[in-house]
Amino acid sequence: MNAKAALAMALLRGEVVNVKTCFKDFGYTNCAREIGRSIEKPFGVMVSRTNKSGKSRYKVDCWWVDYRLNFTEYNKSGIEKMRQYIKKHWNDNPKTDKEAKQLQQAKLILQ
């Protein structure tokens, strides 16, 4: 599975994606750009954005954006396109237990 398919899968699972999780889980360093470029435009969905703020461990003010896919009537056709894309790009022959688990989860979500 490629990074775009993994990002789409996380959004379909209902996960909240932000800068930290996007880099750690998918290898994208600019989450805002990749959400627009890899998810919203090609699939025709709208991802909601929630502005968050807090303090770092060194008490410095910081802010970030949480991204979430809304399961609305507007996104219905795009969600189906995302499912088809993931099915096209998953690995049917997993080599590790982790890949086998990911494939099993993907099949459950996409049915």
Buried (B, 14 or more C-beta within 10 A) or exposed (E): BBBBBBBBBBBBEEBBBBBEBBEEBBEBEEBBEBBEEBBBEBBBBEBEEEEEEEEEEEEEEEEBBBBBBEEEEEBEEBBEBBBEBBEEBBEEEBEEEEBEEBBEEBEEEBE
